[in-house]
Amino acid sequence: MNWRRLSTRYDWLIPAATSAVALAVLFAGVPYSLGYGLRPSSLFRQTWSMWMAYPEWGHGLLVIPLAAFLVYLKRNDLKQIPIRGSWWGLPVLILAIALFWAGFITDLQYAGYAALQLFTAGLVIWFLGTRFFGAVFFIWLFLSFAWPLVFLDQYVAFPLRLLMSSASAHALNLLGIATIRAGTAILSGPDPAAGVVTGQRFSVDVADPCSGLHSLFALTMVSALYGIAVFRRWWQVLVLVLAAFPLAIFGNFCRIILLTFGTISFGSRFALGSEEHPAWFHSAAGFFVYGVALAGLQLLGIALSRLSAKPSAAD
């Protein structure tokens, strides 16, 4: 065995491991900002608390293990890439340090998240090279799903509620079920001849949990995971990630229609329950969102596989 060659190939491991440990101490041990708490805490502690507190961001807990799994899947391809550290990692690291400091001064934890993302990129480029970073670029982007960007809720949730209520009302009217939209709620239309008032047959409010926000972020992560694990071409991964948005919206649309029919057939108590104690039917309909979206994702994946196989078959 050529020990000198082996040493040359892996001599980057010790400084890289030291840098990773220092980075972990920086982000897990240094009180960084107040965030949404009362006292300054480390970025890791803030991230953990938000993973636990916000269901729509709980999937972030799985991101780092899944990213490691993706690297493992790509291990044979990565072994073929020569390890040649690049000085291009230095400006990325300097930018990351500046961003980390700016977030510390302004008490902005999201700047810290961006800094950690850049630190990771800078270390990979510095020790392993630009070619290696290009090979793991999508895995590096996948790490961004770990960050709980709670501020997006106020910009995404309400527009989604309006979209879901409007689409559901139009669909029910097309099916011959008289429906009126009132804000984010869909109500059964009145029937004066039968003495039925507005909302008597059904009244379904598209609240924040029903907006599709919870499933949107998780399904986007699953789409990226599926694309990176299965496909090699960047455009295939991009198509799958972009498809997560309409698939999540369509799945949630099907859920609201299902809840409406459940209310019409069995009553509000059976189909919806209360805010404190949701009915089992309501909870089961939540899983229906993922079933519809994942089925669509699988069909799209099959179509992409066949599309990419056509040129090679022609050859």
Buried (B, 14 or more C-beta within 10 A) or exposed (E): EEEEEEEEEEEBEEEBEEBBEEBEEBBBEBEBBBBEEEEBBBBBBBBBBBBEEBEBBBBBEBBEEBBEBBEEBBEEEBEEBEBEBBEEBEEBBEBBBEBBEBBBEEEBBBBBBBBBBBBBBBBBBBBBBBEBBEBBBBBBBBBBBBBBBBEBBEEBBBEBBBBBBBBBBEBBBEEEBBBBBEEBBBBBBBEEEEEBEBBBBBBBBBEBBBBBBBBBBBBBBBBBBBBBBBBEEEEBBBBBBEBBBEBBBBBBBBBBBBBBBBBBEEEBEBBBBEEEEBBEBBEEBBEBBBEBBBEBBEEBBEEBEEEBEEEEEEE
